[in-house]
Amino acid sequence: MSRSASVAGGPGAARLAAAALPLALALLLAAVPLFGLGPNVIRLLFVTLVWVTTSVAWNILGGITGQVSFGFAVFYGLGAYTAALLIRGGTPPLLAFLAAGAVATVASLVVGIPTFRLRGPYFAIATIGVSEAVRVTMNNLAFTGGASGYRIVERVPFNQMTHYYSALALAALAIAVSILVVRSKFGLGLMAVREDEDAAADLGLNPFKYKLLAHALAAALTGMAGGVFARYAGFIHPGGVFAFNTSVSILLMPVIGGLGTVWGPVIGGLIYGTVQEQLVAAFPNLHLLLYGSLLIVIILFEPKGIVGLVGRLARWAAGSRRQAVPVAARGASTGTGVES
């Protein structure tokens, strides 16, 4: 094969692989019942898919728009409680999940209108304050059970696979939304805001509006994820769904996988979802320290996450191949090539 043919085929093969791998993963996850997996494995997959959804959602605001929020537990928790209250009252689960997303969206506007007047670390600190205020408030609300929590009693028998497919469908929806955002003019506007708000404003964009819309979209998906989780768990409490470590976990996953990309948050969610319970069990008092340390290490040494690392390695390998081709060609033309 000629050098030009091999170089032309490389990117095409890479694009084909990039399209085939997500499809293969989706088919594999959809075929889970055929493998006869036990309930514990199904539960792990369910939780992982919920984490993937929240990771992809946060990335719309934090990765694509560049607004780092430590308050996404607010939307996750509000979605969980909204769905729990409605399902216990007899509302169909799908409507309850949509309502969970709607409540989270409204909350994102209430939170975002004042906090998006701030920038950088000031915005991040403000989201921590809002998150803690909501958690304390929920601890003292009687109709939701307060700090004791809230139990969901459904009128239909528990079916683990129904819950699993709910999580899978929501994760697929979140990924589809992320792809559409990245490929749209709206997404280009978000990226412009991320790079330089003042320059974006000079170009005629309204950074405040773009940030608010990204916040609302991310909150809606996160709220629905909270609703799906609440229905499966059957019991929720403020110390769990509104906890600060929930916000940290949601932020950590896209950082691990690759901020601002489509598949980085998915990879980060898959990795985190499969190991987080083991980490909490092994280091019950240290897991937050481990998360923080990991976050610092990634930001310092590989800020583009796993996707960035893989891309760098791929470029290095491609560069090595391109350098090797002329050497081999020169050897063949001068008769110094090694014959087999």
BAMARMAR-53411 format. One record per atom (N, C-alpha, C, CB): residue in one letter; x, y, z. Coordinates in steps of 0.1 Angstrom, whole numbers, plus 5000, padded with zeros to 4 digits. Glycine has a CB too. Layout:
residues N
AXYZ...
END
This chain:
residues 340
M500849885000M500050005000M500950125000M499050005012S500550224992S501350354992S501150435004S500950434979R502150525006R502050605018R500850695018R503350695019S500450755006S499250835006S498050765009S499150904992A497950635004A496750555007A496650525022A496750424999S497750495028S497750465043S497350585051S499050405047V497850705047V497550825055V496050855053V498450935050A495550845040A494150875038A493250775045A493850875023G493650655046G492750555053G492750565068G493250415049G493850625074G493950635088G492750715094G495150705092P492550835090P491450915096P490050845094P491451055091G489850785082G488650725079G488350605088G488550675065A489450525091A489250415100A489050465114A490550335100A489650575118A489450635131A487950685133A490450755134R487450745122R486050795123R485050675124R485750885111L485350565116L484550455117L484550385130L485050345106A485750385136A485850325150A485150415160A487350305154A485250545158A484550635168A483050625167A484950785164A482550585155A481050575154A480650435158A480650595139A481450335156A481150195158A481150165173A482050095151L482150215180L482250175195L481050225203L483550245200P480550345202P479350375210P478150295206P479050525208L478050265193L476950185189L477050045195L476850175174A478249985195A478449855200A478149855215A479849805198L478549955222L478349965237L476849975239L479050085242A476150055231A474650065233A473949935231A474150175224L474349865221L473749735218L474049635229L474249675205L475249635234L475649555245L474849575258L477149565248L474649705261L473949745273L472449705271L474049895276A471949725259A470549685257A470249535257A470149735243A471349455255A471149315255A471549245268A472049255244V471649335279V471949285292V471149165297V471949395302P469749165295P468949055300P469348915294P467549075297L469948915282L470348795275L471548725282L470648815261F472248795290F473448745297F473148675310F474448855298G471948685315G471648615327G472448675339G471848475326L472648805340L473448865351L472548865363L473849005347G473248865375G472648865388G472149005391G473548815398P471249015401P470649145405P471749245410P469649125416N472749195416N473849295420N474549355409N474849225429V474749285398V475449335386V474449435379V475849225376I473149395378I472249485372I472149615380I470849425371R472149605393R472149725402R473349815399R472049685417L474549755398L475749835395L475649905381L476949735395L475049835371L474949895358L473950005359L474449785348F472849985366F471850095368F472450215374F470650045377V473150205385V473750315392V474750385382V474450275405T475550305375T476550365366T475850445355T477350245360L474750395350L474050475339L473450605345L472950385333V473050605357V472550725363V473750825365V471950695377W474850775369W476050865370W476450915356W477250785376V476350835346V476750875333V475850995328V476550765322T474550985331T473551095328T473951225335T472151055332T474251215348T474651335355T475951395350T474751315370S476851305347S478151345342S478051425328S479151235340V477251365319V477051435306V476251565308V476251335297A475351565317A474551685320A475451795325A473451655330W476251765335W477151875341W478151925331W477951815353N478551835322N479551885311N478951985302N479951765303I477651995300I477052095292I477352235298I475552075291L477252245311L477552365318L479052385321L476752385331G479652285327G480952295332G482052285321G481252205342G481752185312G482752165301G482652245289G482752015298I481352245283I481152315271I481052475273I479852265264T480452505284T480152655287T481252705296T478852675293G481952625303G483052665312G482652725325G483852765305Q481452695330Q480952745343Q481052625353Q479552805342V481952635362V482152525372V481252545384V483652525377S480352445385S479352455396S479552335405S477852445390F479452365418F479552265429F478152245435F480552305440G477152275427G475752275433G474752185426G475252405434F475252085418F474352005410F473551905419F475051935399A473951885431A473251805440A471851865443A473951785454V471751995442V470452065443V469452005433V470552215442F469851995420F468951955410F468651805410F469451995396Y469751735414Y469551585415Y468651555427Y470951525418G468751625438G467951605450G466451645447G468451665461L466351765441L464951815439L464251725429L464951955433G464951675419G464351575410G463951445417G465351545399A464851405426A464551275433A463251295442A465751235442Y463151405449Y462051425458Y460751455450Y462351545467T460851525439T459651545431T459151415426T460051635419A459951335420A459551205415A458951115426A460651125408A459651115438A459151035449A457851075454A460151045460L457551205455L456251255460L455151215450L456351405462L455451235437L454451205427L454151055425L454851265413I455150975425I455050835423I454250775435I456350765421R454550825447R453850775459R452350815458R454550835471G452150925451G450750975450G449950905438G450651115448G450650815431G450050745420G450250795406G448550745422T451150895405T451450945391T452350845384T452251085392P452050825371P452850735363P454350775363P452350725348P455250675364P456650715365P457250805354P457550585365L456850785342L457350875331L456951015333L456850825317L455651045337L455251175340L456051235352L453751185342A456251145362A456951195374A458451235370A457051075384F459051155361F460451195357F460451325350F461051075348L459451345341L459351475334L459151585343L458251465323A458251565353A458051665363A459351695371A456951625373A460051595374A461351605381A462251695373A462051475384G462351675360G463151765352G462651905351G463251705338A461351925351A460752055351A461052135363A459252045348V460952065375V461252135388V462652175389V460852035400A463552085384A464952115384A465252235375A465751985380T464552235364T464752345354T464452485361T463952325341V463252485367V462852605374V463852645385V461452585380A464252545392A465252575403A466552625397A465552445411S466952575385S468152625379S468052775375S468552545366L466852815371L466652955368L466653045381L465352975361V466052995391V466053065404V467553085409V465252995414V468252975408V469652975413V470553055403V470252835414G470353045390G471253095380G471053245378G470953035367I469853305379I469753445377I470553535386I468253485379P470653505399P471653585407P473053535406P471153575422T473353405406T474653355406T475453385394T474753215410F474853385382F475553405370F475953555368F474753365358R475653635377R476253775378R477653765382R475453865387L478053655388L479453625393L480153555383L479353555406R481553555384R482353485375R483453395382R483053575365G483853295375G485053215380G484753155394G486253305380P485753175403P485653115416P484553165425P486953135424Y484153295422Y483053355429Y481753275426Y482853505426F481553245414F480353165410F480353025416F480253155394A481552965416A481652825422A481352835437A483152775420I481852935444I481652945458I480152965461I482453055465A479553045453A478053075454A477252945453A477653185444T477652865443T476852735442T477052645454T477352665429I478152645460I478352565473I477352625483I479752575478G477352755485G476452815495G474952775492G476552955495V474552785479V473152755476V472852605479V472852785461S473752515475S473652375478S473452345492S474852295472E474252405501E474152375515E472852435521E475352435523A472452555516A471152615521A469952525517A470952755514V469952465505V468852375501V468852255510V468952345486R470052195512R470152075520R469652095534R471652025521V470052205540V469552235554V468052255554V470252365560T467552325544T466052345543T465352215541T465752435530M465852125533M465151995531M465251905544M465751915520N466251925552N466351855564N465251895574N467651885571N464652015572N463652065581N462252075576N464052195586L462052015564L460652005558L459951885563L460752015543A458851905569A458051795575A457451705564A457051845585F456851765554F456051685544F456951595536F455251775535T458251615536T459151525529T459951435538T460151605520G459551435551G460151345561G461351405568G460551225554G461751525564G462951595570G464151515569G462651615584A464951515579A466251445579A466051295579A467151485591S464851245583S464551105584S464451045570S463351075592G464151125560G463951075546G462551045542G464750945545Y462350995530Y461050975524Y461050845517Y460751095514R460050765520R459950635514R458850635503R459550525525I459250565492I458350555480I457650415481I459050575467V456250425480V455550295480V454750295466V454550285492E455250215457E454550205444E453450095444E455650165433R452550115435R451350025434R451649915424R450150105430V452849905419V453149805409V454349725415V453449855395P454449595412P455549515417P456949565412P455349365413F457949555420F459249595416F459849505405F460249585429N460249575394N460949505383N462249565380N459949505371Q463349495383Q464649555382Q464949595368Q465649465388M464549515358M464949545344M464149675339M464649425336T462949695344T462249815341T463049945345T460849815347H463549935357H464450045362H465650055354H464750025377Y466249945351Y467549945343Y467350015329Y468049805341Y466249975322Y466050035309Y465650185310Y464949955302S465050225321S464750365324S466050445324S463950385336A467050385332A468350455333A469050455320A469150385344L468950345312L469650335299L469050435289L469550195294A467750445289A467050545280A467450685283A465550525280L467450715296L467850855300L469250885297L467550875315A470150785299A471550815295A471750835280A472450695300A471050755272A471050775258A470550915254A470250665251L469450955261L468851085258L469851195261L467551105266A470551185273A471551285277A472651295267A472151255291I473151175262I474251175252I473751235239I474751035250A472551205235A472051265222A471951415223A470651205219V471451465235V471351605237V472751675237V470651635251S473751605243S475051655243S475651665228S476051565251I475451565220I475851565206I475251685199I475551435200L473951695200L473151805193L473751945198L471651795196V473951955211V474452085215V475852115209V474552085231V476752025210V478052045205V478052075190V478951915207R477152015182R477152035168R476252155163R476651915161S475652225173S474752335169S475352475170S473452325178K474652575165K475152715167K475052755181K474252805158F474052695188F473952725203F475252675210F472752655209G475652555206G476852505212G478152585209G477152365207L478152645197L479352735194L479252855202L479252765179G478052905205G477853015214G478352985228G476453065214L478052865233L478452825246L479952815247L477852685250M480652765236M482052755236M482752895236M482552675224A482052985229A482553125228A482553185242A481753205218V481453165249V481353215263V482453145272V479953185269R482653025270R483752955277R485153015275R483752805274E485453045263E486753095259E486953235264E486953085244D485953325262D486053465266D484753535266D487053545257E484153555278E482853615279E482753755272E482353625293D483753835275D483753965270D483853975255D484954055276A484753885249A484853875235A483553825229A485953785231A482853725235A481553675230A480553785230A481153555239A480553875240A479653985241A479854085230A479654055255D481154105227D481554195216D481054145202D483054215216L480954015201L480453955189L478953955188L480953805188G478254005198G476854015198G476053905205G476354005184L476753815212L476153715220L475853775234L477053595222N474853705240N474453745254N474953635263N472953765255P476153655270P476753545278P475753505289P478053585284F475153595295F474253565306F473153465302F473653695312K472553495290K471453415285K471953275281K470853475272Y473153265275Y473753135271Y474053055284Y474953155263K474553115294K474853045306K473652995313K475653125316L472553075313L471353035319L470652925312L470353155320L470652925299L470052815291L470852685293L470052855276A472152695293A473052575295A472752515309A474552605293H472652605319H472352565332H470952495333H472352685342A469952545326A468652485327A468652355320A467652585320L469252335309L469352215302L470052105310L470052225288A471152145316A471952045324A471152005337A473252105328A470452105342A469652075354A468451985351A469152205361A467852005340A466651915336A467151775335A466151965323L468251745329L468751605328L469151555341L469951595318T469751635350T470151595363T468951565372T471051695369G467951645371G466751625378G466051495375G465751735377M465951465362M465351335357M466251215362M465251335342A467551235362A468351125368A468051105382A469851165366G467851215390G467551195404G466151125406G467451335411G465251155397G463951085397G464050945395G462951155388V464850905384V464950765381V465650685393V465850745368F466650755399F467350685410F466350675422F468550765414A465550775425A464650765436A463650655435A463950905438R463150635423R462150535421R462750395423R461550535407Y464050375419Y464750245421Y465050225436Y465950245413A465550335442A466050315456A464850295465A466850435460G463750355463G462550335472G462650425484G462450195475F463850485487F463950565499F465050665496F464350475512I464850785500I465850895498I465850985510I465550975485H466951045513H467051145524H468051255520H467551075537P467851375526P468651485522P470151465524P468251605530G470551385534G471951365536G472651275524G472251295548G471751225516G472251145504G472251225491G471551015503V470951255487V470851315474V471251465474V469351305470F471251525485F471651675485F473051685491F470651755494A473751585493A475051585500A476051655491A475551445503F477051725497F478051795489F478951695481F478951875498N479151575487N479951485479N479251435466N480351365488T477851445466T477151415454T477551515443T475651415456S477551645447S478051745437S479451725432S477851885443V480351685442V481751665438V481851545429V482551635451S481051445431S481051325422S480651365408S480251215428I479551435407I479051475394I480051565387I477751555396L480751645394L481851725387L483051645383L482251835397L483351545392L484651475390L484551385377L484851385402M483451325374M483351235363M483751295349M481951175362P483151405345P483651465333P485051515333P482751585329V485551555344V486951585345V487851465343V487351645359I487451355348I488251225346I488251195331I487651115354G487051195325G486951155311G487451255301G485451125308G487151385303G487551485294G486551595292G487851425280L486751715298L485851825298L485651875284L486351935307G484351915281G484051975269G483951885257G485052075266T484051755259T483951655248T482551585250T485051555248V482151515240V480951435240V481151305248V480451395226W482251235245W482451095251W483251095264W483051005241G483951205267G484751205279G483851195291G485451345280P482751265293P481851245305P481251105305P480751345304V481051045294V480550905294V481550815299V480150865279I482750825295I483850745300I484050765314I485150775292G484150895319G484250915333G483150865341G484351065335G481950875336G480750815344G480850665345G479550855337L481250595334L481350455334L482450405344L481750395320I483550475344I484650445353I484250465368I485950525350Y483750585370Y483350625384Y482250535389Y482950765385G481250505381G480150425385G480550285389G479150415374T481550225382T481950085385T482850075398T482650025373V483450195402V484450185413V484050255425V485850235408Q483050345424Q482850435436Q482350365448Q481850545432E481450265446E480950195458E482150115465E479850095454Q483050065457Q484149985463Q485050085470Q484949915452L485250205465L486050305472L485450355485L486250435463V484150375485V483450415497V483550305508V482050455494A483350185503A483450065513A484850055518A482949935506A485850065509A487250045514A487750165522A488150025502F487350285518F487850405525F486650495529F488850485516P485850455539P484650525543P484950665547P483950445553N486050695553N486350825558N487350905550N486850815572L487850845539L488850905531L488450915516L490150825532H487250865512H486950875498H486851015492H485650795495L486351105500L486351245495L487751305493L485551335505L488651265502L490051305501L490651255488L490851265513L490351125485L490851065473L490251125461L490450915473Y488951165461Y488351235450Y489051365447Y486851255452G489251445458G489851575457G491251565451G489851645470S492051465457S493451445452S493451405437S494151335460L492551315433L492451275419L492151395410L491351165417L491251485415L490851595407L492051695405L489751675415I492851715416I493951795415I495051735405I494651815429V495251605406V496251545398V495851555383V496451395402I494551525380I494151535366I494251675360I492651485365I493851775368I493951915364I495351955361I493252005374L496251915370L497651945369L498351875357L498451925381F498151745356F498951665346F498251635333F499451545353E496951615334E496151585321E494851655322E496051425320P494851785320P493551865321P492451825311P493852005320K492851755300K491851715290K491351565293K492451715276G491751515305G491251385309G491651265300G489751385309I490951155301I491251035294I491151055279I490350925298V490151125274V490051155260V491251235255V488751235257G491651325262G492851405258G494151315258G493051525268L494251235268L495451145269L495451045257L495451065282V494250985254V494150895243V494450965230V492750825242G493951085228G494151165216G495651195214G493351295216R496351225226R497751265225R498551135221R498251315238L498151025227L498850895223L498650865209L498450785232A497450885204A497150855190A497850935180A495550865187R497951065184R498751155175R500251125175R498651305180W500751085187W502151035188W502350915179W502551015203A501450815180A501550695172A501550725157A500550595176A500550815153A500450845139A501750925134A499250935137G502251005143G503451075139G504650985137G503851185149S504750885146S505750785145S505650705132S505750685157R504450665128R504250595116R504650675104R502750545114R504250805104R504550895093R506050915091R503851035094Q506750915102Q508250925102Q508850795097Q508750965116A508250685100A508850555096A508650535081A508150445104V507550585075V507350555061V508450615052V506050625056P508950735053P509950785044P511250705046P510250935047V511550665059V512750585061V512750455054V512950565076A511550385054A511450265047A511550285032A510150195051A510950395027A510950425013A512350445008A510050545009R513150525016R514550555012R515350425012R515150655021G515050335021G515850215022G515550125009G515450135034A514250125005A513850044993A514450104981A512350034992S514550234980S515050304967S516550284966S514650444967T517250274977T518750264976T519150124977T519350344987G518250034978G518549884978G519149844992G519649864968T518849925002T519349885016T518249825024T519950005023G517049815018G515949755026G516249605030G514649765019V515749565041V515949425045V514949335039V515849415061E515449235032E514549135026E514249025035E515249085013S512948975034S512548865042S512848735035S511048875045
END
